[in-house]
Structures are given as C-alpha cells and as structure tokens.
Amino acid sequence: DDVIQTGVDNPGHPFIMTVGCVAGDEESYQVFKDLFDPIIQDRHGGYKPTDKHKTDLNHENLKGGDDLDPNYVLSSRVRTGRSIKGYTLPPHCSRGERRAVEKLSVEGE
C-alpha cells in the first residue's frame, strides 16, 4: 500500500506529470521490480535496470553555462537527491534518520 499511496492520495493533474508511486528503501526496487522497472524506463527515456549512472562529483568537469546570454537567462538552479546505503528513502525516513543523514552531509564538507 505504501508504494502506491501517494498516487491514490494525489491522482494527478493533466499538466503536472508525476509517477504516483514511491520507494521506501532500496529493497523496494527489488520487491516491487515488476511495478518500478517499467515506470522508471518510461519516465527516464528508456533507462533499463541494467543501465548505470556514471558518478562524477568533480566540479572541474562541469561543462557549459559560461556563454549564456544574460538577456534571456536570469537565473538557474541545481537540484540534487540523495540515496545513502543503509538509510531509508525520504518517504519512510524517521526524524532520527534525517538527523543522521544531515550529520553525514555536514561532515562530508
């Protein structure tokens, strides 16, 4: 029930594209593989379960953005997400886990 509850509570809006399900932890992706795999593949343009994201946290390797016309681009933002092995994902994260994740983030600076 928890996986699809967000979709039941918020069935959607024609102009706001949402998935309607959430994973509580990394194990959810295996337990509910038949549900999540096709949704992830559709939402992310063909991203298959065998595909892997390349992680590169070196800011020196960022490309582009230095030639943006200020008459058209006034601001931009970067959005990140987090997945830390051993911690539940935000939909099921307890207050204590959130504090532990925050501590890890601060210590990592």
PDB file as gemmi writes it, atoms N, CA and C in Angstrom:
CRYST1    1.000    1.000    1.000  90.00  90.00  90.00 P 1                      
ATOM      1  N   ASP A   1       0.813  -1.201   0.000  1.00  0.00           N  
ATOM      2  CA  ASP A   1       0.000   0.000   0.000  1.00  0.00           C  
ATOM      3  C   ASP A   1       0.856   1.264   0.000  1.00  0.00           C  
ATOM      4  N   ASP A   2       1.946   1.267   0.802  1.00  0.00           N  
ATOM      5  CA  ASP A   2       2.760   2.477   0.921  1.00  0.00           C  
ATOM      6  C   ASP A   2       3.360   2.907  -0.412  1.00  0.00           C  
ATOM      7  N   VAL A   3       3.696   1.948  -1.264  1.00  0.00           N  
ATOM      8  CA  VAL A   3       4.327   2.264  -2.547  1.00  0.00           C  
ATOM      9  C   VAL A   3       3.406   3.105  -3.425  1.00  0.00           C  
ATOM     10  N   ILE A   4       2.128   2.768  -3.462  1.00  0.00           N  
ATOM     11  CA  ILE A   4       1.199   3.474  -4.354  1.00  0.00           C  
ATOM     12  C   ILE A   4       0.322   4.499  -3.638  1.00  0.00           C  
ATOM     13  N   GLN A   5       0.467   4.631  -2.321  1.00  0.00           N  
ATOM     14  CA  GLN A   5      -0.425   5.518  -1.566  1.00  0.00           C  
ATOM     15  C   GLN A   5      -0.382   6.956  -2.069  1.00  0.00           C  
ATOM     16  N   THR A   6       0.796   7.441  -2.435  1.00  0.00           N  
ATOM     17  CA  THR A   6       0.884   8.819  -2.936  1.00  0.00           C  
ATOM     18  C   THR A   6       0.059   9.012  -4.205  1.00  0.00           C  
ATOM     19  N   GLY A   7       0.012   8.000  -5.058  1.00  0.00           N  
ATOM     20  CA  GLY A   7      -0.802   8.072  -6.269  1.00  0.00           C  
ATOM     21  C   GLY A   7      -2.290   7.990  -5.981  1.00  0.00           C  
ATOM     22  N   VAL A   8      -2.647   7.249  -4.939  1.00  0.00           N  
ATOM     23  CA  VAL A   8      -4.053   7.152  -4.535  1.00  0.00           C  
ATOM     24  C   VAL A   8      -4.505   8.483  -3.919  1.00  0.00           C  
ATOM     25  N   ASP A   9      -3.665   9.044  -3.055  1.00  0.00           N  
ATOM     26  CA  ASP A   9      -4.000  10.307  -2.391  1.00  0.00           C  
ATOM     27  C   ASP A   9      -4.002  11.492  -3.361  1.00  0.00           C  
ATOM     28  N   ASN A  10      -3.116  11.448  -4.360  1.00  0.00           N  
ATOM     29  CA  ASN A  10      -2.976  12.548  -5.326  1.00  0.00           C  
ATOM     30  C   ASN A  10      -3.018  11.974  -6.733  1.00  0.00           C  
ATOM     31  N   PRO A  11      -4.211  11.734  -7.270  1.00  0.00           N  
ATOM     32  CA  PRO A  11      -4.326  11.048  -8.559  1.00  0.00           C  
ATOM     33  C   PRO A  11      -3.750  11.805  -9.748  1.00  0.00           C  
ATOM     34  N   GLY A  12      -3.360  13.032  -9.558  1.00  0.00           N  
ATOM     35  CA  GLY A  12      -2.675  13.739 -10.633  1.00  0.00           C  
ATOM     36  C   GLY A  12      -3.438  14.902 -11.211  1.00  0.00           C  
ATOM     37  N   HIS A  13      -2.749  15.573 -12.083  1.00  0.00           N  
ATOM     38  CA  HIS A  13      -3.262  16.754 -12.766  1.00  0.00           C  
ATOM     39  C   HIS A  13      -2.765  16.662 -14.202  1.00  0.00           C  
ATOM     40  N   PRO A  14      -3.576  17.036 -15.184  1.00  0.00           N  
ATOM     41  CA  PRO A  14      -3.160  16.868 -16.578  1.00  0.00           C  
ATOM     42  C   PRO A  14      -1.894  17.635 -16.956  1.00  0.00           C  
ATOM     43  N   PHE A  15      -1.552  18.686 -16.210  1.00  0.00           N  
ATOM     44  CA  PHE A  15      -0.374  19.482 -16.546  1.00  0.00           C  
ATOM     45  C   PHE A  15       0.821  19.209 -15.640  1.00  0.00           C  
ATOM     46  N   ILE A  16       0.657  18.367 -14.645  1.00  0.00           N  
ATOM     47  CA  ILE A  16       1.751  18.037 -13.734  1.00  0.00           C  
ATOM     48  C   ILE A  16       2.017  16.542 -13.847  1.00  0.00           C  
ATOM     49  N   MET A  17       3.156  16.203 -14.414  1.00  0.00           N  
ATOM     50  CA  MET A  17       3.488  14.798 -14.636  1.00  0.00           C  
ATOM     51  C   MET A  17       4.137  14.208 -13.382  1.00  0.00           C  
ATOM     52  N   THR A  18       3.460  13.268 -12.766  1.00  0.00           N  
ATOM     53  CA  THR A  18       4.009  12.563 -11.611  1.00  0.00           C  
ATOM     54  C   THR A  18       3.919  11.070 -11.864  1.00  0.00           C  
ATOM     55  N   VAL A  19       4.646  10.318 -11.084  1.00  0.00           N  
ATOM     56  CA  VAL A  19       4.694   8.869 -11.258  1.00  0.00           C  
ATOM     57  C   VAL A  19       3.590   8.176 -10.475  1.00  0.00           C  
ATOM     58  N   GLY A  20       3.294   8.655  -9.277  1.00  0.00           N  
ATOM     59  CA  GLY A  20       2.224   8.067  -8.482  1.00  0.00           C  
ATOM     60  C   GLY A  20       2.648   6.921  -7.595  1.00  0.00           C  
ATOM     61  N   CYS A  21       3.960   6.729  -7.443  1.00  0.00           N  
ATOM     62  CA  CYS A  21       4.451   5.703  -6.522  1.00  0.00           C  
ATOM     63  C   CYS A  21       5.817   6.131  -5.993  1.00  0.00           C  
ATOM     64  N   VAL A  22       6.168   5.618  -4.830  1.00  0.00           N  
ATOM     65  CA  VAL A  22       7.457   5.939  -4.214  1.00  0.00           C  
ATOM     66  C   VAL A  22       8.052   4.683  -3.592  1.00  0.00           C  
ATOM     67  N   ALA A  23       9.379   4.653  -3.528  1.00  0.00           N  
ATOM     68  CA  ALA A  23      10.079   3.549  -2.871  1.00  0.00           C  
ATOM     69  C   ALA A  23      10.462   3.991  -1.468  1.00  0.00           C  
ATOM     70  N   GLY A  24      10.232   3.132  -0.498  1.00  0.00           N  
ATOM     71  CA  GLY A  24      10.577   3.454   0.882  1.00  0.00           C  
ATOM     72  C   GLY A  24      12.031   3.200   1.211  1.00  0.00           C  
ATOM     73  N   ASP A  25      12.644   2.254   0.489  1.00  0.00           N  
ATOM     74  CA  ASP A  25      14.052   1.935   0.700  1.00  0.00           C  
ATOM     75  C   ASP A  25      14.567   1.225  -0.543  1.00  0.00           C  
ATOM     76  N   GLU A  26      15.864   0.930  -0.567  1.00  0.00           N  
ATOM     77  CA  GLU A  26      16.435   0.321  -1.769  1.00  0.00           C  
ATOM     78  C   GLU A  26      15.864  -1.072  -2.044  1.00  0.00           C  
ATOM     79  N   GLU A  27      15.468  -1.789  -1.006  1.00  0.00           N  
ATOM     80  CA  GLU A  27      14.885  -3.120  -1.186  1.00  0.00           C  
ATOM     81  C   GLU A  27      13.555  -3.054  -1.943  1.00  0.00           C  
ATOM     82  N   SER A  28      12.845  -1.944  -1.821  1.00  0.00           N  
ATOM     83  CA  SER A  28      11.563  -1.775  -2.518  1.00  0.00           C  
ATOM     84  C   SER A  28      11.710  -1.949  -4.024  1.00  0.00           C  
ATOM     85  N   TYR A  29      12.855  -1.524  -4.560  1.00  0.00           N  
ATOM     86  CA  TYR A  29      13.062  -1.634  -6.006  1.00  0.00           C  
ATOM     87  C   TYR A  29      13.147  -3.089  -6.460  1.00  0.00           C  
ATOM     88  N   GLN A  30      13.579  -3.986  -5.585  1.00  0.00           N  
ATOM     89  CA  GLN A  30      13.602  -5.414  -5.912  1.00  0.00           C  
ATOM     90  C   GLN A  30      12.251  -6.065  -5.625  1.00  0.00           C  
ATOM     91  N   VAL A  31      11.689  -5.761  -4.466  1.00  0.00           N  
ATOM     92  CA  VAL A  31      10.411  -6.363  -4.076  1.00  0.00           C  
ATOM     93  C   VAL A  31       9.312  -5.993  -5.073  1.00  0.00           C  
ATOM     94  N   PHE A  32       9.311  -4.740  -5.525  1.00  0.00           N  
ATOM     95  CA  PHE A  32       8.284  -4.252  -6.452  1.00  0.00           C  
ATOM     96  C   PHE A  32       8.855  -4.003  -7.849  1.00  0.00           C  
ATOM     97  N   LYS A  33       9.817  -4.825  -8.236  1.00  0.00           N  
ATOM     98  CA  LYS A  33      10.508  -4.715  -9.524  1.00  0.00           C  
ATOM     99  C   LYS A  33       9.541  -4.664 -10.705  1.00  0.00           C  
ATOM    100  N   ASP A  34       8.530  -5.513 -10.681  1.00  0.00           N  
ATOM    101  CA  ASP A  34       7.569  -5.556 -11.795  1.00  0.00           C  
ATOM    102  C   ASP A  34       6.791  -4.243 -11.934  1.00  0.00           C  
ATOM    103  N   LEU A  35       6.644  -3.511 -10.856  1.00  0.00           N  
ATOM    104  CA  LEU A  35       5.979  -2.210 -10.898  1.00  0.00           C  
ATOM    105  C   LEU A  35       6.972  -1.105 -11.271  1.00  0.00           C  
ATOM    106  N   PHE A  36       8.111  -1.060 -10.564  1.00  0.00           N  
ATOM    107  CA  PHE A  36       9.047   0.051 -10.731  1.00  0.00           C  
ATOM    108  C   PHE A  36       9.804   0.048 -12.057  1.00  0.00           C  
ATOM    109  N   ASP A  37      10.275  -1.105 -12.521  1.00  0.00           N  
ATOM    110  CA  ASP A  37      11.122  -1.129 -13.726  1.00  0.00           C  
ATOM    111  C   ASP A  37      10.466  -0.477 -14.942  1.00  0.00           C  
ATOM    112  N   PRO A  38       9.233  -0.840 -15.308  1.00  0.00           N  
ATOM    113  CA  PRO A  38       8.629  -0.184 -16.473  1.00  0.00           C  
ATOM    114  C   PRO A  38       8.369   1.312 -16.254  1.00  0.00           C  
ATOM    115  N   ILE A  39       8.045   1.695 -15.036  1.00  0.00           N  
ATOM    116  CA  ILE A  39       7.801   3.112 -14.743  1.00  0.00           C  
ATOM    117  C   ILE A  39       9.097   3.904 -14.892  1.00  0.00           C  
ATOM    118  N   ILE A  40      10.179   3.395 -14.325  1.00  0.00           N  
ATOM    119  CA  ILE A  40      11.480   4.068 -14.424  1.00  0.00           C  
ATOM    120  C   ILE A  40      11.919   4.152 -15.881  1.00  0.00           C  
ATOM    121  N   GLN A  41      11.744   3.062 -16.618  1.00  0.00           N  
ATOM    122  CA  GLN A  41      12.138   3.048 -18.029  1.00  0.00           C  
ATOM    123  C   GLN A  41      11.347   4.089 -18.824  1.00  0.00           C  
ATOM    124  N   ASP A  42      10.057   4.188 -18.574  1.00  0.00           N  
ATOM    125  CA  ASP A  42       9.224   5.155 -19.289  1.00  0.00           C  
ATOM    126  C   ASP A  42       9.546   6.592 -18.873  1.00  0.00           C  
ATOM    127  N   ARG A  43       9.684   6.804 -17.599  1.00  0.00           N  
ATOM    128  CA  ARG A  43       9.919   8.160 -17.067  1.00  0.00           C  
ATOM    129  C   ARG A  43      11.286   8.717 -17.461  1.00  0.00           C  
ATOM    130  N   HIS A  44      12.271   7.839 -17.611  1.00  0.00           N  
ATOM    131  CA  HIS A  44      13.646   8.278 -17.883  1.00  0.00           C  
ATOM    132  C   HIS A  44      14.125   7.893 -19.275  1.00  0.00           C  
ATOM    133  N   GLY A  45      13.214   7.881 -20.227  1.00  0.00           N  
ATOM    134  CA  GLY A  45      13.587   7.729 -21.629  1.00  0.00           C  
ATOM    135  C   GLY A  45      14.308   6.450 -21.983  1.00  0.00           C  
ATOM    136  N   GLY A  46      13.831   5.332 -21.480  1.00  0.00           N  
ATOM    137  CA  GLY A  46      14.403   4.048 -21.851  1.00  0.00           C  
ATOM    138  C   GLY A  46      15.467   3.528 -20.903  1.00  0.00           C  
ATOM    139  N   TYR A  47      15.649   4.147 -19.746  1.00  0.00           N  
ATOM    140  CA  TYR A  47      16.643   3.712 -18.760  1.00  0.00           C  
ATOM    141  C   TYR A  47      16.272   2.323 -18.247  1.00  0.00           C  
ATOM    142  N   LYS A  48      17.113   1.337 -18.573  1.00  0.00           N  
ATOM    143  CA  LYS A  48      16.827  -0.062 -18.231  1.00  0.00           C  
ATOM    144  C   LYS A  48      17.436  -0.448 -16.877  1.00  0.00           C  
ATOM    145  N   PRO A  49      16.957  -1.519 -16.276  1.00  0.00           N  
ATOM    146  CA  PRO A  49      17.511  -1.969 -14.993  1.00  0.00           C  
ATOM    147  C   PRO A  49      19.006  -2.279 -15.063  1.00  0.00           C  
ATOM    148  N   THR A  50      19.506  -2.593 -16.249  1.00  0.00           N  
ATOM    149  CA  THR A  50      20.932  -2.913 -16.395  1.00  0.00           C  
ATOM    150  C   THR A  50      21.790  -1.666 -16.617  1.00  0.00           C  
ATOM    151  N   ASP A  51      21.169  -0.523 -16.888  1.00  0.00           N  
ATOM    152  CA  ASP A  51      21.915   0.722 -17.098  1.00  0.00           C  
ATOM    153  C   ASP A  51      22.439   1.247 -15.763  1.00  0.00           C  
ATOM    154  N   LYS A  52      23.534   1.985 -15.814  1.00  0.00           N  
ATOM    155  CA  LYS A  52      24.139   2.556 -14.606  1.00  0.00           C  
ATOM    156  C   LYS A  52      24.437   4.033 -14.833  1.00  0.00           C  
ATOM    157  N   HIS A  53      24.186   4.853 -13.822  1.00  0.00           N  
ATOM    158  CA  HIS A  53      24.561   6.264 -13.876  1.00  0.00           C  
ATOM    159  C   HIS A  53      26.058   6.375 -13.614  1.00  0.00           C  
ATOM    160  N   LYS A  54      26.727   7.220 -14.379  1.00  0.00           N  
ATOM    161  CA  LYS A  54      28.133   7.499 -14.115  1.00  0.00           C  
ATOM    162  C   LYS A  54      28.186   8.599 -13.062  1.00  0.00           C  
ATOM    163  N   THR A  55      28.896   8.365 -11.989  1.00  0.00           N  
ATOM    164  CA  THR A  55      29.024   9.355 -10.926  1.00  0.00           C  
ATOM    165  C   THR A  55      30.327  10.113 -11.095  1.00  0.00           C  
ATOM    166  N   ASP A  56      30.226  11.421 -11.202  1.00  0.00           N  
ATOM    167  CA  ASP A  56      31.401  12.284 -11.286  1.00  0.00           C  
ATOM    168  C   ASP A  56      31.111  13.513 -10.439  1.00  0.00           C  
ATOM    169  N   LEU A  57      31.667  13.572  -9.249  1.00  0.00           N  
ATOM    170  CA  LEU A  57      31.406  14.672  -8.335  1.00  0.00           C  
ATOM    171  C   LEU A  57      32.450  15.781  -8.426  1.00  0.00           C  
ATOM    172  N   ASN A  58      33.325  15.705  -9.420  1.00  0.00           N  
ATOM    173  CA  ASN A  58      34.363  16.707  -9.590  1.00  0.00           C  
ATOM    174  C   ASN A  58      33.783  17.922 -10.319  1.00  0.00           C  
ATOM    175  N   HIS A  59      33.665  19.042  -9.629  1.00  0.00           N  
ATOM    176  CA  HIS A  59      33.075  20.244 -10.233  1.00  0.00           C  
ATOM    177  C   HIS A  59      33.909  20.783 -11.396  1.00  0.00           C  
ATOM    178  N   GLU A  60      35.176  20.406 -11.459  1.00  0.00           N  
ATOM    179  CA  GLU A  60      36.046  20.844 -12.561  1.00  0.00           C  
ATOM    180  C   GLU A  60      35.563  20.286 -13.900  1.00  0.00           C  
ATOM    181  N   ASN A  61      34.810  19.203 -13.862  1.00  0.00           N  
ATOM    182  CA  ASN A  61      34.358  18.552 -15.093  1.00  0.00           C  
ATOM    183  C   ASN A  61      33.017  19.075 -15.606  1.00  0.00           C  
ATOM    184  N   LEU A  62      32.453  20.075 -14.942  1.00  0.00           N  
ATOM    185  CA  LEU A  62      31.200  20.661 -15.420  1.00  0.00           C  
ATOM    186  C   LEU A  62      31.446  21.382 -16.736  1.00  0.00           C  
ATOM    187  N   LYS A  63      30.492  21.271 -17.646  1.00  0.00           N  
ATOM    188  CA  LYS A  63      30.637  21.883 -18.966  1.00  0.00           C  
ATOM    189  C   LYS A  63      29.444  22.782 -19.255  1.00  0.00           C  
ATOM    190  N   GLY A  64      29.700  23.862 -19.992  1.00  0.00           N  
ATOM    191  CA  GLY A  64      28.631  24.744 -20.436  1.00  0.00           C  
ATOM    192  C   GLY A  64      28.254  25.779 -19.405  1.00  0.00           C  
ATOM    193  N   GLY A  65      27.357  26.663 -19.809  1.00  0.00           N  
ATOM    194  CA  GLY A  65      26.857  27.680 -18.912  1.00  0.00           C  
ATOM    195  C   GLY A  65      27.643  28.973 -18.916  1.00  0.00           C  
ATOM    196  N   ASP A  66      28.833  28.971 -19.501  1.00  0.00           N  
ATOM    197  CA  ASP A  66      29.649  30.180 -19.486  1.00  0.00           C  
ATOM    198  C   ASP A  66      29.327  31.135 -20.637  1.00  0.00           C  
ATOM    199  N   ASP A  67      28.485  30.712 -21.553  1.00  0.00           N  
ATOM    200  CA  ASP A  67      28.150  31.550 -22.699  1.00  0.00           C  
ATOM    201  C   ASP A  67      26.655  31.882 -22.758  1.00  0.00           C  
ATOM    202  N   LEU A  68      25.992  31.872 -21.615  1.00  0.00           N  
ATOM    203  CA  LEU A  68      24.559  32.154 -21.579  1.00  0.00           C  
ATOM    204  C   LEU A  68      24.312  33.659 -21.689  1.00  0.00           C  
ATOM    205  N   ASP A  69      23.372  34.036 -22.513  1.00  0.00           N  
ATOM    206  CA  ASP A  69      23.033  35.441 -22.729  1.00  0.00           C  
ATOM    207  C   ASP A  69      22.216  35.956 -21.544  1.00  0.00           C  
ATOM    208  N   PRO A  70      22.737  36.934 -20.784  1.00  0.00           N  
ATOM    209  CA  PRO A  70      22.017  37.438 -19.607  1.00  0.00           C  
ATOM    210  C   PRO A  70      20.695  38.124 -19.943  1.00  0.00           C  
ATOM    211  N   ASN A  71      20.462  38.416 -21.223  1.00  0.00           N  
ATOM    212  CA  ASN A  71      19.166  38.973 -21.615  1.00  0.00           C  
ATOM    213  C   ASN A  71      18.066  37.917 -21.580  1.00  0.00           C  
ATOM    214  N   TYR A  72      18.465  36.656 -21.599  1.00  0.00           N  
ATOM    215  CA  TYR A  72      17.490  35.569 -21.626  1.00  0.00           C  
ATOM    216  C   TYR A  72      17.555  34.683 -20.392  1.00  0.00           C  
ATOM    217  N   VAL A  73      18.733  34.502 -19.841  1.00  0.00           N  
ATOM    218  CA  VAL A  73      18.896  33.639 -18.671  1.00  0.00           C  
ATOM    219  C   VAL A  73      19.169  34.524 -17.461  1.00  0.00           C  
ATOM    220  N   LEU A  74      18.201  34.575 -16.562  1.00  0.00           N  
ATOM    221  CA  LEU A  74      18.338  35.410 -15.374  1.00  0.00           C  
ATOM    222  C   LEU A  74      18.851  34.630 -14.179  1.00  0.00           C  
ATOM    223  N   SER A  75      18.496  33.356 -14.120  1.00  0.00           N  
ATOM    224  CA  SER A  75      18.940  32.531 -13.005  1.00  0.00           C  
ATOM    225  C   SER A  75      18.829  31.064 -13.398  1.00  0.00           C  
ATOM    226  N   SER A  76      19.426  30.246 -12.590  1.00  0.00           N  
ATOM    227  CA  SER A  76      19.316  28.796 -12.780  1.00  0.00           C  
ATOM    228  C   SER A  76      19.429  28.146 -11.405  1.00  0.00           C  
ATOM    229  N   ARG A  77      19.137  26.874 -11.347  1.00  0.00           N  
ATOM    230  CA  ARG A  77      19.273  26.169 -10.079  1.00  0.00           C  
ATOM    231  C   ARG A  77      19.716  24.741 -10.339  1.00  0.00           C  
ATOM    232  N   VAL A  78      20.303  24.161  -9.334  1.00  0.00           N  
ATOM    233  CA  VAL A  78      20.733  22.770  -9.382  1.00  0.00           C  
ATOM    234  C   VAL A  78      19.947  22.032  -8.320  1.00  0.00           C  
ATOM    235  N   ARG A  79      19.355  20.923  -8.705  1.00  0.00           N  
ATOM    236  CA  ARG A  79      18.569  20.116  -7.775  1.00  0.00           C  
ATOM    237  C   ARG A  79      19.284  18.792  -7.590  1.00  0.00           C  
ATOM    238  N   THR A  80      19.364  18.339  -6.377  1.00  0.00           N  
ATOM    239  CA  THR A  80      20.003  17.056  -6.116  1.00  0.00           C  
ATOM    240  C   THR A  80      19.061  16.164  -5.323  1.00  0.00           C  
ATOM    241  N   GLY A  81      19.370  14.917  -5.301  1.00  0.00           N  
ATOM    242  CA  GLY A  81      18.656  13.956  -4.478  1.00  0.00           C  
ATOM    243  C   GLY A  81      19.684  13.147  -3.716  1.00  0.00           C  
ATOM    244  N   ARG A  82      19.239  12.374  -2.796  1.00  0.00           N  
ATOM    245  CA  ARG A  82      20.201  11.580  -2.053  1.00  0.00           C  
ATOM    246  C   ARG A  82      19.703  10.157  -1.882  1.00  0.00           C  
ATOM    247  N   SER A  83      20.611   9.251  -1.979  1.00  0.00           N  
ATOM    248  CA  SER A  83      20.373   7.853  -1.655  1.00  0.00           C  
ATOM    249  C   SER A  83      21.629   7.379  -0.941  1.00  0.00           C  
ATOM    250  N   ILE A  84      21.501   7.050   0.311  1.00  0.00           N  
ATOM    251  CA  ILE A  84      22.650   6.609   1.094  1.00  0.00           C  
ATOM    252  C   ILE A  84      22.374   5.195   1.564  1.00  0.00           C  
ATOM    253  N   LYS A  85      23.243   4.288   1.167  1.00  0.00           N  
ATOM    254  CA  LYS A  85      23.069   2.876   1.509  1.00  0.00           C  
ATOM    255  C   LYS A  85      22.882   2.719   3.019  1.00  0.00           C  
ATOM    256  N   GLY A  86      21.868   1.960   3.375  1.00  0.00           N  
ATOM    257  CA  GLY A  86      21.610   1.692   4.778  1.00  0.00           C  
ATOM    258  C   GLY A  86      20.579   2.610   5.417  1.00  0.00           C  
ATOM    259  N   TYR A  87      20.168   3.657   4.695  1.00  0.00           N  
ATOM    260  CA  TYR A  87      19.145   4.572   5.202  1.00  0.00           C  
ATOM    261  C   TYR A  87      17.900   4.454   4.334  1.00  0.00           C  
ATOM    262  N   THR A  88      16.735   4.548   4.966  1.00  0.00           N  
ATOM    263  CA  THR A  88      15.510   4.516   4.172  1.00  0.00           C  
ATOM    264  C   THR A  88      15.419   5.795   3.350  1.00  0.00           C  
ATOM    265  N   LEU A  89      14.605   5.739   2.314  1.00  0.00           N  
ATOM    266  CA  LEU A  89      14.415   6.896   1.450  1.00  0.00           C  
ATOM    267  C   LEU A  89      13.429   7.866   2.101  1.00  0.00           C  
ATOM    268  N   PRO A  90      13.400   9.127   1.668  1.00  0.00           N  
ATOM    269  CA  PRO A  90      12.591  10.151   2.344  1.00  0.00           C  
ATOM    270  C   PRO A  90      11.148   9.784   2.684  1.00  0.00           C  
ATOM    271  N   PRO A  91      10.412   9.032   1.856  1.00  0.00           N  
ATOM    272  CA  PRO A  91       9.029   8.737   2.243  1.00  0.00           C  
ATOM    273  C   PRO A  91       8.890   7.964   3.559  1.00  0.00           C  
ATOM    274  N   HIS A  92       9.916   7.221   3.944  1.00  0.00           N  
ATOM    275  CA  HIS A  92       9.837   6.427   5.180  1.00  0.00           C  
ATOM    276  C   HIS A  92      10.916   6.773   6.189  1.00  0.00           C  
ATOM    277  N   CYS A  93      11.652   7.820   5.944  1.00  0.00           N  
ATOM    278  CA  CYS A  93      12.764   8.207   6.804  1.00  0.00           C  
ATOM    279  C   CYS A  93      12.239   8.776   8.126  1.00  0.00           C  
ATOM    280  N   SER A  94      12.775   8.280   9.224  1.00  0.00           N  
ATOM    281  CA  SER A  94      12.367   8.794  10.537  1.00  0.00           C  
ATOM    282  C   SER A  94      13.117  10.097  10.834  1.00  0.00           C  
ATOM    283  N   ARG A  95      12.670  10.792  11.855  1.00  0.00           N  
ATOM    284  CA  ARG A  95      13.342  12.028  12.259  1.00  0.00           C  
ATOM    285  C   ARG A  95      14.802  11.741  12.625  1.00  0.00           C  
ATOM    286  N   GLY A  96      15.035  10.638  13.313  1.00  0.00           N  
ATOM    287  CA  GLY A  96      16.401  10.270  13.692  1.00  0.00           C  
ATOM    288  C   GLY A  96      17.279   9.987  12.480  1.00  0.00           C  
ATOM    289  N   GLU A  97      16.718   9.288  11.488  1.00  0.00           N  
ATOM    290  CA  GLU A  97      17.483   9.025  10.265  1.00  0.00           C  
ATOM    291  C   GLU A  97      17.780  10.319   9.513  1.00  0.00           C  
ATOM    292  N   ARG A  98      16.816  11.221   9.483  1.00  0.00           N  
ATOM    293  CA  ARG A  98      17.047  12.511   8.812  1.00  0.00           C  
ATOM    294  C   ARG A  98      18.197  13.266   9.485  1.00  0.00           C  
ATOM    295  N   ARG A  99      18.234  13.225  10.795  1.00  0.00           N  
ATOM    296  CA  ARG A  99      19.335  13.882  11.520  1.00  0.00           C  
ATOM    297  C   ARG A  99      20.668  13.210  11.216  1.00  0.00           C  
ATOM    298  N   ALA A 100      20.666  11.888  11.137  1.00  0.00           N  
ATOM    299  CA  ALA A 100      21.902  11.165  10.817  1.00  0.00           C  
ATOM    300  C   ALA A 100      22.382  11.497   9.409  1.00  0.00           C  
ATOM    301  N   VAL A 101      21.454  11.594   8.458  1.00  0.00           N  
ATOM    302  CA  VAL A 101      21.811  11.956   7.080  1.00  0.00           C  
ATOM    303  C   VAL A 101      22.340  13.388   7.041  1.00  0.00           C  
ATOM    304  N   GLU A 102      21.699  14.280   7.776  1.00  0.00           N  
ATOM    305  CA  GLU A 102      22.178  15.665   7.829  1.00  0.00           C  
ATOM    306  C   GLU A 102      23.596  15.713   8.392  1.00  0.00           C  
ATOM    307  N   LYS A 103      23.843  14.934   9.428  1.00  0.00           N  
ATOM    308  CA  LYS A 103      25.179  14.890  10.034  1.00  0.00           C  
ATOM    309  C   LYS A 103      26.207  14.387   9.023  1.00  0.00           C  
ATOM    310  N   LEU A 104      25.859  13.344   8.276  1.00  0.00           N  
ATOM    311  CA  LEU A 104      26.762  12.842   7.235  1.00  0.00           C  
ATOM    312  C   LEU A 104      27.050  13.914   6.196  1.00  0.00           C  
ATOM    313  N   SER A 105      26.033  14.658   5.817  1.00  0.00           N  
ATOM    314  CA  SER A 105      26.188  15.710   4.805  1.00  0.00           C  
ATOM    315  C   SER A 105      27.114  16.812   5.292  1.00  0.00           C  
ATOM    316  N   VAL A 106      26.939  17.222   6.528  1.00  0.00           N  
ATOM    317  CA  VAL A 106      27.758  18.296   7.091  1.00  0.00           C  
ATOM    318  C   VAL A 106      29.195  17.831   7.268  1.00  0.00           C  
ATOM    319  N   GLU A 107      29.379  16.604   7.747  1.00  0.00           N  
ATOM    320  CA  GLU A 107      30.731  16.083   7.947  1.00  0.00           C  
ATOM    321  C   GLU A 107      31.461  15.893   6.628  1.00  0.00           C  
ATOM    322  N   GLY A 108      30.710  15.699   5.549  1.00  0.00           N  
ATOM    323  CA  GLY A 108      31.318  15.470   4.240  1.00  0.00           C  
ATOM    324  C   GLY A 108      31.861  16.732   3.600  1.00  0.00           C  
ATOM    325  N   GLU A 109      31.566  17.902   4.174  1.00  0.00           N  
ATOM    326  CA  GLU A 109      32.021  19.165   3.570  1.00  0.00           C  
ATOM    327  C   GLU A 109      33.496  19.376   3.758  1.00  0.00           C  
TER     328      GLU A 109                                                      
END                                                                             
